[in-house]
Amino acid sequence: MSAAGIGRGLTPSLAEAPSAPRRFLGLQRALPAAGVIAGLLLITGPLLAMLIRSLLVWEGEAGRLSLANFTRVLAEPRVWEAVGNTAICGAGATLLSCTLGFTLAWLVARTDMPGRRWLELGNLVPFFLSPYVGAISWIYLVAPGSGLLQQFAMRHLGLDLGFINIYSLGGVIWVLTLFYTPYVYLFVMSPLKQMDAALEDAARVHGAGFWYTLRHVSIPLVSPALLSGALVVFITSAGLFDVPLALALPSGIPTMPTEIFAAVQYPADFGRAAAFGMMVLGVTILLTLAQRRYLARRRYEIVTGKGYRPRLLPLGRAGRIVALGLEAVYIGGAVLLPMMALVMVSLSRLWTGSFDISRASLANFTYVLFSFRLTQQAILNSLILAVTGATIGVALAVLQAYYLNRGTPARRGLADAVLSLPLGIPGIILGLGFLILAIRTPLYSTLTIVLIAYVARFFPFATRTVSAMFLAINPELEQSARASGASWAQSMRWVLLPLLKPAVIAAWLMLFVIFIRELGATILLYAQGTETISVALVLLADRSAGYVAALAVVQLVLLLLAFTLFRLTRTTVTQS
Amino acid sequence: MDSKAFIRVDGLVKQYGPHRALDGVSFQVAEGHTLALLGPSGCGKTTMLRCIAGLETPDTGVIEIAGRVVFDAARGINLPSEERQLGIVFQSYAVWPHMSVAENVGFPLRVRRVPKAEQQARVARMLEIVGLGAWAEKSATQLSGGQQQRVALARALIHEPRLVLFDEALSNLDAQLREQMRMELKILQDRLGFTAIYVTHDQSEAFGLAERLVVMNRGRVETEGGPRSVFHRPATPFVARFLGLNVLEGEMLGSEGGQAEIRLPQGMRLRGTLGDGTIPARGSKVLACVRKEHVRFGGFGLPAELRASSFLGLTEEYVLDLGGIELRAVQPPTGGAPGDRVQVAIRPEECVVLPAG
């Protein structure tokens, strides 16, 4: 047939056609896939190393496979005590931060509490602060016998608060609660805000009172968000190293993260640490899977986008006082009091437990910033790590989000599951994995291994953020660029990346904040010369409160700067 | 095959897991012509369009545009979208929110590295043509739906592609605007002379725009032809139902000179025109297809009962009970009430008889 003739006639010209299209087609597939593979390697590498190390027992020069590490760990009463304490801390912090987070979100979203526009933002500030610095500040505030709060209570109120001991599980739970409340707050805020008013109005019209509606309609509708927030808080707060290091270790209370830390201190017992780590990892993964299953089963479609905004509940006079009182306790306890204590300590040449404004001096700052090699190096290292780490992490995140949202659907599920694994893995566990992986390589004790661990532990946060933005971008926007004659790279540069910009900036700033304050992974991987700000704070803790506080203030300034930028970019985005 | 075909699609198959979205689709379009791909949602028409645009990769088959093979599974040829030199207008318009109207429209020239001055001149001219001259520097998100539609259209035409694809391009507009755009599109096409493929589920849109129709169903071409022949002589029961005709089941009694006599289940007899070349065997199952407008009241006809009516303005749509079968009629208002008994007449030349199944 003639058509076949046309086809044959065309073959030579096509053979001569440049091979460029094929190459670009390759790039479109290869680049996102490379991002996913890099992510998979970053996660599985350290975990496999830890698994293998946990099964190895050394006999002289020869290693053999054995479960001896596990049986040894399980036989130690101290391990069980540590696990029990960590469970108590995690459960306590979860319970308290869920109550506080839900209440604050509800006050902001659904009542006429005065100043709720500012408080909505204020409640989020702790999200950007360092839990380790928060714990130190609370030591200054309520150290046994000499804390600022106790002195204030004694002098002005005649109250003896000497019985409060911050070096306890209660202290750990208190500080964890302050820092994890914003997680729950963020989880429940959008369902509370976007819930279709008709759902509640229907209950009211059909005879339910306000409290009955809250209990039987509103809270059940928010409960999937609340429960998934609770699980995230439990997993991450229990695995957090910073707070037990500051508040539990000094009084000899064992916890899971500090035990793993202790196991790799001289004389190091990597077998024990790895076995302990594997067990923690197992529990973490089980909990994460349970959460996924739970969420998959019940996802209410309450975010309709249509319908009316829910009505605001008038609080009344007494209600306002209670609501503002709660806000004062939370923002005061999580932000204002710790900052005040930090500033006081940092301005005192010698901290004796009380602040004398007439003797305030900037000597600690001058020393930390201009004279002390350790702190100078630490600030520089933290900045290098945060800037390069956030950039690499966001680049990976864009590629992975592209793969997860635009790639072959069949392969997305598994990649998504593995890539979101680190969200629940404690930093100290992944740090341990990288330590085992790198200890016999030239990477050991370099800044690079710290950087790799940072990216590996935290890129999923960026991937989540960018991926969420992808959902809002119609693929036809890129496709029409392709059909208009743009190559894949051009359509990325001119269409997709500009559209993703808000998410890319938000993700970058989030990673920057996380990296500036990271401690759990760093503490296992740092060496002389690669200390970060957080590590320097730990190293100086026993030497000088003034230096610690001054350095903490420097870190705080960096974190608040990122927070401000975050808000600024967010507002310009919503305005445009 | 027609060697002058501008677009040739041959044996296209596209499988999504167990679902076969395209099941051996073939058709051709002559240069400067307009083809409408018509069918219900899920029939594969959008997949077909996306395969031509290079946005989906078929499993087998050949696609040829302007004498150039852009896809051939057997030879491993698959040109990316940007190499196919076409324009596309999506249902969502896909107007880029981060660019101004002029930047949106100028994009195809920008990627082709057309000199700046020429870009500006051509964008200005194109915006005049689509009636958006005053809007060039506005952000694309400030425009109404109809204006965004024009931006998308201008963007699809600016680089003077010889083929322009429309994916449900008019269905998001309100009825009045849709009518106006349809007219403007026809005028633009006459002026610029591009070949067009429209995907739509709306038959009036397809009839109004296209010189040729391909009706698709479950990934296959159900029928193909000019609007008039597809409309007046539905080739298959699916097409008849899709076009909103009454489809009555019956049994073949006999035929004479292209006309058939059939028996409806209640024993009533009906005469119709044989739809395709074959003559169904006596006693075999057949389907009689009648347009609602051709079910006429009065005279000597079939006894029916009026069940419901809905006022449409110049006409009224009636639901009739023809011995247990539902029959719909669109006729000038008669003032009949539910429960009234009426006689309906169906002319043999207005009733198409097709073999069932």
Boltz contact constraints between the chains, C-beta under 6 A:
constraints:
  - contact:
      token1: [A, 1]
      token2: [B, 1]
      max_distance: 6.0
  - contact:
      token1: [A, 2]
      token2: [B, 3]
      max_distance: 6.0
  - contact:
      token1: [A, 3]
      token2: [B, 1]
      max_distance: 6.0
  - contact:
      token1: [A, 7]
      token2: [B, 69]
      max_distance: 6.0
  - contact:
      token1: [A, 10]
      token2: [B, 69]
      max_distance: 6.0
  - contact:
      token1: [A, 21]
      token2: [B, 79]
      max_distance: 6.0
  - contact:
      token1: [A, 21]
      token2: [B, 80]
      max_distance: 6.0
  - contact:
      token1: [A, 21]
      token2: [B, 83]
      max_distance: 6.0
  - contact:
      token1: [A, 25]
      token2: [B, 80]
      max_distance: 6.0
  - contact:
      token1: [A, 474]
      token2: [B, 92]
      max_distance: 6.0
  - contact:
      token1: [A, 476]
      token2: [B, 90]
      max_distance: 6.0
  - contact:
      token1: [A, 476]
      token2: [B, 92]
      max_distance: 6.0
  - contact:
      token1: [A, 476]
      token2: [B, 94]
      max_distance: 6.0
  - contact:
      token1: [A, 477]
      token2: [B, 94]
      max_distance: 6.0
  - contact:
      token1: [A, 479]
      token2: [B, 55]
      max_distance: 6.0
  - contact:
      token1: [A, 480]
      token2: [B, 88]
      max_distance: 6.0
  - contact:
      token1: [A, 480]
      token2: [B, 94]
      max_distance: 6.0
  - contact:
      token1: [A, 482]
      token2: [B, 81]
      max_distance: 6.0
  - contact:
      token1: [A, 482]
      token2: [B, 82]
      max_distance: 6.0
  - contact:
      token1: [A, 483]
      token2: [B, 53]
      max_distance: 6.0
  - contact:
      token1: [A, 483]
      token2: [B, 81]
      max_distance: 6.0
  - contact:
      token1: [A, 483]
      token2: [B, 88]
      max_distance: 6.0
  - contact:
      token1: [A, 484]
      token2: [B, 107]
      max_distance: 6.0
  - contact:
      token1: [A, 484]
      token2: [B, 108]
      max_distance: 6.0
  - contact:
      token1: [A, 485]
      token2: [B, 82]
      max_distance: 6.0
  - contact:
      token1: [A, 485]
      token2: [B, 108]
      max_distance: 6.0
  - contact:
      token1: [A, 485]
      token2: [B, 111]
      max_distance: 6.0
  - contact:
      token1: [A, 485]
      token2: [B, 112]
      max_distance: 6.0
  - contact:
      token1: [A, 486]
      token2: [B, 82]
      max_distance: 6.0
  - contact:
      token1: [A, 486]
      token2: [B, 111]
      max_distance: 6.0
  - contact:
      token1: [A, 487]
      token2: [B, 82]
      max_distance: 6.0
  - contact:
      token1: [A, 490]
      token2: [B, 111]
      max_distance: 6.0
  - contact:
      token1: [A, 495]
      token2: [B, 96]
      max_distance: 6.0
  - contact:
      token1: [A, 498]
      token2: [B, 98]
      max_distance: 6.0
  - contact:
      token1: [A, 499]
      token2: [B, 98]
      max_distance: 6.0
